[in-house]
Amino acid sequence: MADKTIRFGILGCGAIARFHADAIAMLDNAELIGVAGSSLESAQRFALGYQVKAYADYNEMLADQNVDAVCICTPSGFHAENTMQALHAKKHVVLEKPMTFTKAEAKAIAAEAEKSGCVLTVICQLRFSEDVRRVKKLLADRALGELVFCDLYMKYWRDHAYYASSNWKGTRRFDGGGALMNQGIHGIDLLLYLVGNAKVVHAKNCTRLHDIEVEDASMAMLQFENGAMGVIEASTCVWPGFERRLEINGTRGSVILVENQIQKLIIDGETLVERQQRAGNGTASNPTAFACDLHALQISNFIDAICGRDELLITAAEGGRAVALIEEIYQFGLQGR
Ligand SMILES: NC(=O)c1ccc[n+]([C@@H]2O[C@H](COP(=O)([O-])OP(=O)(O)OC[C@H]3O[C@@H](n4cnc5c(N)ncnc54)[C@H](O)[C@@H]3O)[C@@H](O)[C@H]2O)c1
């Protein structure tokens, strides 16, 4: 098993599917076998670019004994059903974020993965970035002292065309939420991964600008289990859009992560990192302005877990953490403008 090549199928032939195909191509022990989409034509168009098979539908892909693992890249509202189908077919699963929309569904998926004996990971690619790993280590070593404030700002811009050009973005059924469940889940995953579990003290969710069924501006006040307090501000209607900013302040030091990069790190009076703001605003206004290298690192860990070489870093339980917190924030309701 140690040197086995894992053969992948991709479901969903849209924007993120290309990141999966390109990430698989970067790995020596991974091979893309074929793709399935909402129609044979869409699969054929995608397959042509990668010289792989186009399946008529998902069932055909799942029936193919050559496929060891599937990457689920469909609109979020299909994630739970598509994952269950793959696990029943005994395929390992790389599931795009959000894992699903509720804590209960996430638990059901985790239980099914356990029962099937298959490996399932939920894409949380930011956890694989070098600076995030550095901050994780600093916090594990308690280098910032007692944590006081842990704040996450995701003030993004998405224009009307972003929602109007998609048949699922901004819908409750298929997007499951807005600035939090779609754009903000990466930041929330990082916050919980780095700082630990939190409860929502208070929250407010609004639809300020867009003609969508879900929130485009949200604010939550958090109490972390370790005693720290924090806020989350998330939006898709802030012009011109700002990069994700995570500020962690403790009694001995502070760190500011902008996107995946440490912008400032001060411990015991010593400035260890001080970087200028980067040019441009990345995914704050352009959802696909990132590279596939972190997806490749996560898929590589997934393959190592299948082959028994390494522990799976992002399990189903880990993938469900951000979903559970977002569900808690949504329980405060959705208000108008
Ligand atoms: N990890 C990340 O950074 C990241 C970034 C973008 C999107 N995503 C996630 O990836 C998923 C897809 O997003 P996207 O931007 O690629 O969307 P998209 O609209 O570009 O692509 C979705 C694709 O799925 C196909 N599809 C729709 N219903 C289907 C079905 N029932 N069966 C098979 N195919 C179907 C569509 O035809 C389309 O090709 C979403 O869940 C999104 O949250 C993750």
The ligand as an ORCA input file, in Angstrom:
! r2SCAN-3c Opt
* xyz 0 1
  N     -11.849     25.577     -0.844
  C     -12.091     26.719     -1.438
  O     -11.341     27.677     -1.280
  C     -13.306     26.863     -2.326
  C     -13.356     27.895     -3.276
  C     -14.463     27.971     -4.120
  C     -15.519     27.067     -3.979
  N     -15.453     26.096     -3.004
  C     -16.574     25.154     -2.824
  O     -16.641     24.289     -3.969
  C     -17.987     23.995     -4.282
  C     -18.240     24.343     -5.750
  O     -17.999     25.713     -5.940
  P     -17.598     26.316     -7.366
  O     -17.160     27.705     -7.131
  O     -16.708     25.377     -8.094
  O     -19.050     26.343     -8.067
  P     -19.386     26.367     -9.604
  O     -20.778     26.835     -9.735
  O     -18.299     27.052    -10.367
  O     -19.308     24.819    -10.010
  C     -20.213     23.839     -9.568
  C     -20.254     22.751    -10.628
  O     -21.066     21.663    -10.178
  C     -21.943     21.270    -11.233
  N     -23.123     20.668    -10.632
  C     -24.225     21.279    -10.143
  N     -25.070     20.364     -9.634
  C     -24.490     19.154     -9.814
  C     -24.863     17.829     -9.510
  N     -26.004     17.562     -8.878
  N     -24.015     16.825     -9.850
  C     -22.850     17.068    -10.480
  N     -22.437     18.318    -10.781
  C     -23.244     19.339    -10.465
  C     -22.236     22.552    -11.998
  O     -22.655     22.290    -13.311
  C     -20.857     23.235    -11.938
  O     -20.034     22.789    -13.006
  C     -18.851     24.793     -3.312
  O     -19.302     23.958     -2.284
  C     -17.922     25.864     -2.768
  O     -18.223     26.245     -1.442
  C     -14.367     25.982     -2.224
*
